[in-house]
């Protein structure tokens, strides 16, 4: 009888062991192979494609959004998102550039720091994430924040650990606006080089910045190049005309070749400090002796002659629309140009087709600025010392908690945590880890040359 009991007990243990092993194996298999099924089970989610990447699963998806979150029954559109899947147990970072979403696997700096998943979101009205027909009145910062909120709510049941949101430039603005309208969603915000044009008609901060940025001899050399390009307007506009014709470009939106030419030239100084390192001062040509072709080529390299052609503007119509309705835009004096400038800094209205109505809302940016100054919680802003956009930045005041504004010395519009001083870098890294629920850890994901490559210079002119 004892032998029988011992045999039965052994059988029970064996069955339990096999069952437990089977359950563990099944769970591991589900985590490794069924994330696609979990994502596609989300209402409104559909697959565009899956792309292989070692150590991750990468999906390009469409998510159904209401055109108007205040009236969801009045039509929908497909918003493109991507998911870089690491593990459902890891933190998740919601990233947006504020423009189009890349469909090539990549990883933002916070995603690498927390070794997590990344959900990247295309901003509404950037093609193909544009409602048809397009009601441009539904392109505003609240609607876009509500897009992110809907995506978070849909994916939180899949990715249950902490969430952060991040973005650079207009993406940093976007991350801020999302936090302002939905402060309970994210566990932390990392906003890079985010402009904050609180009063659109007051831009003297930009003038003061451009009068003091970088070495003086470099500033003077750039101003001379800019002046010379306007002095030689007649000869260089012939080159511009040939350039437009050779590329089948037109300038109907701006209104004339002359206006498009000058808009590109007036961006030169700003564009240099936005994207070029101080070491590039050595490459600024001698304006007095350089040939017409060399001068034309230099302006193209720094600013891009295609920027104000219709074909260069079309992709960025949603940005210029927002700049002219809520975000604001710089208006820079540039006194060194004297009477050489015929139009001055042209407003966003000049860069949006006239068929699209625009009216500026003066309440939007002061509201966000006031909220950040007094209610920011677990928010980190990183700026570059040489970046013109940082002249008008977000600042903190009474009532903010666990929030920081840090500046990377000699950095431009590509400033990040890695470019901060050692002490600031340590502070920023530890706060990001803490917000992600990883307090006390120091390990980052190993550097990946493809995933972690710097974002290309998407725009060479004033677009943030």
NORNOR-V888643 format. One line per field, one symbol per residue. ss: DSSP state (H for helix, E for strand, L for the rest). psi: psi as a letter, one per 30 degrees, with the letter a starting at -180 (. if undefined). burial: b if it has 16 or more other ideal C-beta (glycine too) atoms within 10 Angstrom, else e. A space follows every 50 residues. Layout:
BEGIN
ss->???
psi->???
burial->???
END
This chain:
BEGIN
ss->LHHHHHHHHHHHHHHHHHHHHHHHHHHHHHHHHLHHHHHHLLLLEEEEEE EEELLEEEEEEEEEEELLLLLLLLLEEEEEEEEEELLLLLLEEEELLLLL LLLLLLLLHHHHHHLLEEEEELLLLLLLLLLLLLLHHHLLHHHHHHHHHH HHHHHHLLLLLLEEEEEELHHHHHHHHHHHHLLLLLLEEEEELLELLLLL LLLHHHHHHHLLLLLHHHHHHHHHHHHHHHHLHHHHHHHHHHHHHHLLLL LLLLLLHHHHHHHHHHLHHHHHHHHLLHHHHHHLLLLLLLLHHHHHHHHH HHLLLLLLLHHHHHHHHHHHHHHHHHHLLLLLLLHHHHHHLLLLLLLHHH HLLLLLLLLLLLLHHHHHHHHHHHHLELEEEEEELLLHHHHLELLLLLLL ELLEEEEELLLLLLLLHHHLLHHHHHHHHHHHHHHLLLLLLLLLLLLLLL LLLLLLLLLLLLLL
psi->eeeeeeeeeeeeeeeeeeeeeeeeeeeeeeeefgeeeeeffkkfklkelk kkkkflkkkklkkkkkejffiffhllljkklljjkdkffllkkjkkffbl kkgkklkleeeeefhalkjkkkkkfkkghkkkljjffgjlfeeeeeeeee eeeefefejfalklkllkcfeeeeeeeeeefiffelflkjkkhjliiejf fjgfeeeeefffkakeeeeeeeeeeeeeeeegeeeffeeeeeeeefghll heeefleeeeeeeeeffeeeeefefkleffeffkljeffkleeeeeeeee eeejffeglefeeefgeeeeeeegfeellkjkeifffbgfkffakklfef gkkffjkkkkjffeeeeeeeeeffgkkhkkkklkegjeffejlkllakfl khlkjkkkkglbfgkaefflleeeeeeeeeeeeefgghkflfklkkkjee egkkkliekfbfk.
burial->eeeeeeeeeeeeeeeeeeeeeeeeeeeeeeeeeebeebbeebeebeeeeb eebeebbbbbbbbebbbbbeeeeeeebbbbbbbbbbbbebbbbbbbbbbb bbeebbbbbbbbbbbbbbbbbbbbbbeebbbeebebebbbbbbbbbbbbb bbebbeebbebbbbbbbbbbbbbbbbbbbbbbeebbbbbbbbbbbbbbeb eebeebbebbeebbeeebbebbbbbbbbbbeebeebbebbeebbeeeebe bebbeebebbbbbbbbbbbbbbbbbbebebbeebbebeebeeeebbebbb ebbbbbbbbbebbeebbbbbbbbbbbbbbbbbebebbeebbeeebbbbbb bbeeebebebeeebbeebbebbbebbebbbbbbbbbbbbbbbbbebeeeb eebbbbbbeebbbbbbbebbeeebbebbbbbbbbbbbbeeeeeebeebee beeeeeeebbbbbb
END
